[in-house]
């Protein structure tokens, strides 16, 4: 199983010989503009994809499916809708399937609880994109667990640490857990994705799993950068199984 972080939450996962692109944000630097309630005027995304437009087109031609956790623009942007072939299988929760269909995609695979696709078991998992009023406004989000006979990975998606994340880990016992770090927050309310403290809780709760951190240094409302999170990981002694991914980094998940 191989993982390639493109940028932010956009990952290419190769599992069982199948390439799945997760949460594609494919627009150029600044194409999403200023995010609301961030107390800054930075244009999102903050960085470009780590390869050229030509290379991007070539990569999209090798993708077997796209998996979408939710429809916020830093996970599913206008450029992705434009560039991804409309016949590409789209894996998503039933909740967002109709909206994606309205964007012209013809091969949507909605998941209620689980499916078997290309000899991969795919399960929909719960998430909580913040707390209180902000959490409600952020709407419903989900993650995915993908399993084969020998491999398993839990893509948590945009969620804080809470009881249901622990329950999903207990239920599926994944070998690898991919979390959205960065402690993103708005000018009011608590963080809407995992803080470094949340990530440490994941490591503590899943002592046999490797933890991989994405969603860093690409959008303007994230409060913790790679260096800060790496320091917290080192302080707790988790550096041998908790990893901060860089843009364009490719790893083999063993």
C-alpha positions in Angstrom: 0.0 0.0 0.0 1.4 3.4 -1.0 0.4 6.9 0.0 1.2 10.1 -1.9 0.3 13.5 -0.3 -0.4 16.0 -3.0 -1.4 18.9 -0.8 -3.7 19.6 2.2 -6.1 16.6 2.3 -5.5 15.6 -1.3 -4.0 12.1 -1.2 -3.4 9.4 -3.7 -3.7 6.0 -2.1 -2.7 2.9 -3.9 -4.2 -0.2 -2.3 -4.6 -3.7 -3.8 -3.3 -2.3 -7.2 -6.0 0.4 -7.3 -5.3 4.1 -7.3 -7.8 6.2 -5.3 -7.6 10.0 -5.2 -9.0 11.3 -2.0 -10.5 14.8 -1.4 -9.1 16.6 -4.5 -8.4 20.3 -4.2 -6.7 20.9 -7.6 -6.9 24.7 -8.1 -3.9 26.9 -8.2 -2.5 28.9 -5.3 -5.0 31.5 -4.2 -7.9 30.2 -6.3 -10.3 29.8 -3.4 -9.7 33.3 -2.1 -10.1 34.5 1.5 -11.8 32.1 3.9 -14.5 33.7 6.0 -14.1 34.4 9.7 -10.3 33.8 9.6 -9.1 37.2 10.8 -6.6 37.3 7.9 -6.6 38.2 4.2 -4.5 35.2 2.9 -5.7 33.7 -0.3 -6.3 29.9 -0.3 -4.8 27.5 -1.0 -1.6 29.0 0.4 0.6 26.8 -1.8 0.5 25.4 -5.3 0.3 21.7 -6.1 3.9 20.3 -6.1 3.8 19.5 -9.8 3.0 21.1 -13.1 -0.4 21.3 -14.8 0.8 18.8 -17.4 1.8 16.4 -14.7 -1.5 16.9 -12.9 -3.4 15.9 -16.0 -1.2 12.8 -16.5 -1.7 11.8 -12.8 -5.5 12.1 -13.1 -5.5 9.8 -16.1 -4.0 7.0 -13.9 -6.6 7.4 -11.1 -9.1 4.5 -10.8 -11.5 6.3 -8.5 -12.0 9.4 -6.4 -13.2 9.3 -2.8 -14.8 12.4 -1.3 -15.3 12.8 2.4 -17.3 16.1 2.2 -17.9 19.0 -0.1 -16.0 21.8 1.5 -13.9 23.5 -1.2 -10.5 22.6 0.2 -11.6 18.9 -0.3 -13.6 19.2 -3.6 -13.0 22.4 -5.5 -14.2 23.8 -8.8 -10.9 22.8 -10.5 -11.4 19.2 -9.4 -14.9 19.2 -10.8 -13.6 20.6 -14.1 -10.6 18.3 -14.5 -11.7 14.9 -13.3 -13.2 12.7 -16.0 -17.0 12.6 -15.5 -16.9 8.8 -15.9 -14.5 8.3 -13.0 -16.0 6.3 -10.2 -16.8 8.6 -7.3 -16.9 7.0 -3.8 -18.8 9.1 -1.3 -21.5 8.9 1.4 -25.1 8.7 0.3 -25.6 12.2 1.8 -23.6 14.0 -0.8 -24.1 11.7 -3.8 -26.9 13.7 -5.4 -24.9 17.0 -5.2 -22.0 15.3 -7.0 -24.3 13.9 -9.6 -25.6 17.4 -10.3 -22.1 18.4 -11.1 -22.1 16.0 -14.1 -20.5 12.9 -12.7 -21.9 9.7 -14.1 -20.4 6.9 -12.1 -21.2 7.7 -8.4 -20.9 4.9 -5.9 -22.8 6.0 -2.8 -22.0 4.3 0.4 -24.5 3.9 3.3 -22.4 1.8 5.6 -20.1 -0.4 3.5 -19.4 -1.8 0.0 -17.0 -4.2 -1.6 -15.4 -2.6 -4.6 -12.4 -3.9 -6.6 -11.8 -6.4 -3.9 -11.5 -3.6 -1.3 -13.9 -3.4 1.6 -14.8 0.3 2.1 -16.6 1.5 5.2 -18.1 4.9 5.9 -17.1 6.3 9.3 -18.4 9.2 11.4 -16.7 12.5 12.0 -17.3 15.7 13.9 -16.1 18.9 12.2 -15.9 21.1 15.3 -18.1 21.7 18.3 -21.1 23.9 19.2 -22.5 26.3 16.7 -19.5 26.2 14.4 -19.6 22.4 14.4 -23.2 22.5 13.3 -22.5 25.1 10.6 -19.6 22.9 9.2 -22.2 20.2 8.5 -21.9 16.4 8.2 -18.5 14.9 7.4 -17.3 11.4 7.2 -14.2 9.3 6.7 -13.4 5.9 5.2 -11.8 2.7 6.2 -10.4 0.6 3.4 -9.5 -3.0 4.0 -8.1 -5.9 2.1 -7.0 -9.3 3.4 -3.6 -8.0 4.4 -4.0 -4.2 4.6 -6.1 -1.6 6.3 -6.2 2.2 6.5 -8.5 4.6 8.3 -8.9 8.0 6.6 -10.4 10.0 9.4 -11.2 13.1 7.4 -12.0 16.5 8.8 -12.8 15.7 12.4 -11.7 16.5 15.9 -10.9 13.7 18.4 -14.1 12.5 20.1 -15.7 9.3 21.3 -16.8 8.1 17.8 -13.3 8.3 16.4 -12.2 6.0 19.3 -15.1 3.7 18.5 -14.2 3.5 14.8 -10.6 2.6 15.7 -11.8 -0.1 18.1 -14.2 -1.5 15.4 -11.8 -1.7 12.5 -8.4 -2.0 14.2 -6.7 -0.2 11.3 -2.9 -0.7 10.7 -2.7 3.0 9.5 -4.6 6.1 10.5 -4.6 9.3 8.4 -5.7 12.4 10.3 -6.2 16.0 9.4 -4.0 18.1 11.6 -3.3 21.8 11.9 -5.9 22.8 14.6 -7.9 24.8 12.0 -10.2 27.3 13.7 -12.2 30.4 12.8 -12.4 33.7 14.7 -14.9 32.2 17.0 -15.3 28.7 18.4 -13.0 25.7 19.0 -10.8 23.9 16.4 -12.6 22.1 13.7 -9.9 19.5 12.9 -7.4 17.8 15.1 -5.0 19.7 17.3 -1.6 18.2 18.2 -3.2 17.1 21.5 -5.9 15.3 19.5 -3.2 13.6 17.5 -1.4 12.4 20.6 -4.8 10.9 21.8 -5.0 9.0 18.6 -1.5 7.6 19.1 -2.3 6.7 22.7 -5.6 5.0 21.8 -4.2 3.0 18.9 -0.8 1.8 20.1 -0.4 -0.7 17.3 -1.2 1.7 14.4 0.9 4.1 12.5 -0.5 7.7 12.3 0.0 10.0 9.3 -0.8 13.7 9.5 -2.1 15.7 6.5 -3.9 19.1 6.0 -0.9 21.2 7.0 0.3 24.6 5.8 -2.1 24.8 2.9 -5.1 26.7 4.2 -5.2 29.9 6.2 -7.3 28.9 9.2 -4.8 26.2 10.4 -3.0 27.3 13.6 -0.4 24.6 14.0 2.4 24.0 11.4 4.6 21.0 10.7 7.4 22.0 13.0 5.0 22.6 16.0 3.3 19.3 15.6 6.6 17.4 15.1 7.9 18.9 18.3 4.8 17.7 20.2 5.2 14.2 18.7 8.8 14.1 19.7 8.0 15.2 23.3 5.7 12.2 23.7 8.1 9.8 22.1 5.8 8.8 19.2 8.1 9.8 16.4 8.7 6.2 15.3 5.0 5.7 14.4 3.5 9.1 14.0 4.6 11.0 10.9 4.1 14.5 9.6 3.7 14.3 5.8 5.2 16.9 3.5 3.6 18.0 0.2 4.6 15.6 -2.6 5.9 13.0 -0.1 5.4 9.4 -1.1 5.5 6.6 1.5 5.0 2.8 1.5 2.6 1.8 4.3 3.8 -1.6 5.5 
